[in-house]
Amino acid sequence: MLYGVLRQEPAIAEALVYLVDFKKHTELIVTANAHSIQVSNADIAVLLVLYAGFEEVEYLNFKNRDNVKFVTLSKVIPTMHEFENIPLVVLDKMTLFFATVSQSENSTLQNLHKLSSVNVEF
């Protein structure tokens, strides 16, 4: 499901990469791996770690590449001993949501972002 969302909505993939690199990247390609989802272009590769097993093959294939980031949306994965020596960035799902909304050029999402700043008291 997450793979499909990242492929169909470039704004979400761009927000994910922005949150770990603090630069805007476009023309991102989303690839499903056995234990992760890779979001990359010629300048950066972000691997979104999903499952244990990542550390056995995928991490070894990517760890020495330039400008590669390892990310998870799980609070559990970084606590597992398999990942203790992997520099994982933990992102909150709501942070990804708000980054997508705030950076999007989609008019519906821009209006949603504007709505989030409305201060209504009851």
N, C-alpha and C positions, 0 to 999 in steps of 0.2 A: 504494500500500500504506500509506504513512504517513498519507495523508488518511483512509483507511478506519479505521485504528487510532484516530486522534484523534477521529473522529466516533463510533465505537462505545464508546470508553472515556473518558468525561468526566474521570476522575481523571488521565489522562495530559495532557489539554489543560489542566486546572487546574494541574498541576505545572509544565508548560511556562511558563505565564503567571506563576506564582509565582516561578520562577527569574529572571525579568527585572524583575519589579515588586516583589517581596518583600511582596506582599499577596495574600490569598486572594480569588479571583474565582470566581463561579459563574455559571450560566446562560450559558455560553460557546457561541457558534455557530462552527462550523468550516466554512470555505468554501474551495473549490479555485479558485485563480487560475491563470493561464497559467504563471507562473514561481515561485509561492509558495503557501503555505497560510496563510490568515488565521484566527486564533483571536481572537474578539472578543465583547464585550458592550457595553452602553451606556457603560462607564467606560474601556475600554482596547481597543486593537487591537494584536495581535502578529502580525507577518508573518514566517513561517518561509520564508526564501529558499532556493530549490532550484536554480535555474538562472540562468545569464547571460541577459540580456534583461530581467530584473527592473528594472534601473536605467533602462530606456528608457521604461517606461509606469507600472508599478505603483508604483515609488518616487516618481515625480513626482506621482502621484495621492494619495499618503499622507504625503509628507514634511512638509507644513505642518499636519497635523491634530494636535490635542491628544492627548497620552498614547498615542502610537504607538511601538512598539518593533520593531526589525528584528533578526532572529535567524537563525542558521544552525547546523546540526549538522556542517557541513563545515569542515575545516581548510584546504581549498584555496580556497574562494570568497573569503575575506578577502584572499588574496594576489593575486587577479586585479585588473588595473588598472581594470576596469569598476566595481569596488566600493571603490576607494580613498577616495572622498569620502562613503561611506555609513557611518553609525555602526552597525556590526554588532556584535551580541553573539554570541560563539561559545560554544555549549554542547556539552559532551561528552555523548554518548549515555548513558553510564553514570551521569552526574550526573542526567540526566532519569529514568533507571530508578530510582535510589535515592530521588530526590525523590518519585516516584510511590508507591513502596513505603512510604516513611516517612509520607506524608500521607494515604494511603488509609484509608477506613473499611471497606473490604472485609476480612472476617475472614481470608481466605486470605493476602492481602497483609500484614496485620498480623502473622500468624504467621511469614511469611517475614522480615519486618523483625526480629522477635524472634530468629529463627534466626541472623540475621547478627551478632548480638551474642554468640553462644555462642563461648567460647574453648576450643578443643580442641587439645591438643598431642599429637603422636605421638612 
